[in-house]
Amino acid sequence: MDNGNAVYYSRVLTELTLSFHIIYATIGVGVPLMIMIAQWVGIKKNDEHYILLARRLARGFVITVAVGVVTGTAIGLQLSLLWPNFMQLAGNVIALPLFMETFAFFFEAIFLGIYLYTWDRFENQKKHLLLLIPVAIGASMSAVFITIVNAFMNAPQGFDVVNGQLVNIKPVLAMLNPAMPTKVGHVLVTAYMTSAFVLAAIAAYRILKGSVHIYYKKALFLYMKLGLVFSVATLVIGDFSAKYLVEYQPEKLAAAEWHFETEKGAPLKLFGVINGEEVKYAIKVPYALSILAHTNPVAEVTGLNEFPKDETPPLYIHYLFDTMVMIGTFMIVFSAIFVFGKIKKWKFISSNWFRWIIVAGGPLSIIALEAGWWLAEVGRQPWILYKYMKVADAATTSEHVDLMLVLFCLLYLVLGIGSVVVLLRMFRKNPIEKEIADRQADRSGAGL
């Protein structure tokens, strides 16, 4: 295998791994907070349904954590095997956040085990809830530290370059790079948002399949409200992310918007097709790109033609940007209609067609998440370490990357199908109606 093929297969395998891992990682970050909120609401309202919601979610969460560990380990392995030149150059700089991410995961896993094991050993639910706080913190901090590594790749700092080597390394300064605030904020709120909409979709699906238990209606309303809150937060942080790109990666924003010529009062292009630099069938929103970039409708936005051709991202990232923004906007509007309609008691929000849209919101949120990550990673191309090392210079020259790709595809297939089958069996064998009946029977027996 020549070096070109090695680079290609390395990119494909890394992209596949990240695309698969990000689903479980997002659930791993977002669901602990969803569990904690459900249990807190149950305690506050003295409502057993929310307590049971937290308990059932915690059981299923363990399965996704297990798969996330495997795929996370695969990413660490592939960094060394597929990108040895990058690790040789920057490994010392990113070692600290990688270590801290591992520590945060173990912190989460320890308290998750204690939380699950001691569920029936606490008469006071408030004390039991305290065990969940470190789980949620550990899950979120794992995302923070691993995202810091990604942020460093986009805005490297905290070192000097001498004879092609990174020296005088300042790990903390490297972690506090300019990309870190928006990257970390965006990853966290999108994880919470996606988890909320996925859980809402599950609740809506159970209602559509005939469950009339109030448990699912309560779960649906709770997670649609949380989805609305975090989708609005995602919009706000996304705006900050765009302004970061203007300052530090203007070619990425220009490529995502098919903005070729530097101009004032630049329009925002939505959809369309491109042939060379000719954009057809796009919807142009006047002045919107200048507002997005500078909060000024007549501000100047740098065009893609200002940058060397061999340092510009591929133009298909425009479609990724459109996908992410359109789905995100739809979910904000749709969840707002649901929440407001629930308060106002609009009948149509309880109709089957509306609930099917809620069900679709789960996978749509995951698609938006994937599009966002692809936009972030492909938009940095051709760099693996922005302005310091290109992807082609970082990859392995191994002749066996294509075989690795096949083997990891099989692994992810087994993990994906296996986790879904286990979760389905877990909840089908123990529906909420049966669990409530069993708990009532246990209480009756204890009373006797």
HUJOUR-V915434 format. One record per backbone hydrogen bond with DSSP energy under -1.0 kcal/mol. CO is the residue of the C=O (numbers start at 1). NH is the residue of the N-H. If there is no record, write none. Layout:
BEGIN
{{CO	NH} {CO	NH}}
END
This chain:
BEGIN
{{2	6} {3	7} {4	8} {5	9} {6	10} {7	11} {8	12} {9	13} {10	14} {11	15} {12	16} {13	17} {14	18} {15	19} {16	20} {17	21} {18	22} {21	25} {22	26} {23	27} {24	28} {25	29} {26	30} {27	31} {30	34} {31	35} {32	36} {33	37} {34	38} {35	39} {36	40} {37	41} {38	42} {39	43} {40	44} {41	45} {42	47} {47	51} {48	52} {49	53} {50	54} {51	55} {52	56} {53	57} {54	58} {55	59} {56	60} {57	61} {58	62} {60	64} {61	65} {62	66} {63	67} {64	68} {65	69} {66	70} {67	71} {68	72} {69	73} {70	74} {71	75} {72	76} {73	77} {74	78} {75	79} {76	80} {77	81} {78	82} {82	396} {83	87} {84	88} {85	89} {86	90} {87	91} {90	94} {94	98} {95	99} {96	100} {97	101} {98	102} {99	103} {100	104} {101	105} {102	106} {103	107} {104	108} {105	109} {106	110} {107	111} {108	112} {109	113} {110	114} {111	115} {112	116} {113	117} {114	118} {116	119} {118	121} {124	128} {125	129} {126	130} {128	131} {129	132} {132	136} {133	137} {134	138} {135	139} {136	140} {137	141} {138	142} {139	143} {140	144} {141	145} {142	146} {143	147} {144	148} {145	149} {146	150} {147	151} {148	152} {149	153} {150	154} {151	155} {153	386} {158	170} {160	167} {162	165} {165	162} {167	160} {170	174} {171	175} {172	176} {177	180} {179	183} {180	184} {181	185} {182	186} {183	187} {184	188} {185	189} {186	190} {187	191} {188	192} {189	193} {190	194} {191	195} {192	196} {193	197} {194	198} {195	199} {196	200} {197	201} {198	202} {199	203} {200	204} {201	205} {202	206} {203	207} {204	208} {205	209} {206	211} {207	210} {213	216} {214	218} {215	219} {216	220} {217	221} {218	222} {219	223} {220	224} {221	225} {222	226} {223	227} {224	228} {225	229} {226	230} {227	231} {228	232} {229	233} {230	234} {231	235} {232	236} {233	237} {234	238} {235	239} {236	240} {237	241} {238	242} {239	243} {240	244} {241	245} {242	246} {243	247} {244	248} {245	249} {249	252} {249	253} {250	254} {251	255} {252	256} {253	257} {254	259} {259	304} {260	305} {263	301} {266	289} {266	290} {268	285} {270	283} {273	280} {275	278} {278	275} {280	273} {283	270} {285	268} {285	288} {287	291} {288	292} {289	293} {290	294} {290	296} {291	295} {296	299} {299	265} {301	263} {303	306} {304	307} {308	311} {309	312} {314	317} {315	318} {316	319} {317	321} {318	322} {319	323} {320	324} {321	325} {322	326} {323	327} {324	328} {325	329} {326	330} {327	331} {328	332} {329	333} {330	334} {331	335} {332	336} {333	337} {334	338} {335	339} {336	340} {337	341} {338	342} {339	343} {340	344} {341	346} {347	350} {348	351} {351	355} {352	356} {353	357} {354	358} {355	359} {356	360} {357	361} {359	362} {360	364} {361	365} {362	366} {363	367} {364	368} {365	369} {366	370} {367	371} {368	372} {369	373} {370	374} {371	375} {372	376} {373	377} {374	378} {375	379} {378	381} {380	383} {382	391} {385	388} {385	389} {389	384} {389	385} {391	394} {391	395} {394	85} {400	404} {401	405} {402	406} {403	407} {404	408} {405	409} {406	410} {407	411} {408	412} {409	413} {410	414} {411	415} {412	416} {413	417} {414	418} {415	419} {416	420} {417	421} {418	422} {419	423} {420	424} {421	425} {422	426} {423	427} {424	428} {425	429} {431	435} {432	436} {433	437} {434	438} {435	439} {436	440} {437	441} {438	442} {439	443} {440	444} {441	445} {442	446} {443	447} {444	448}}
END
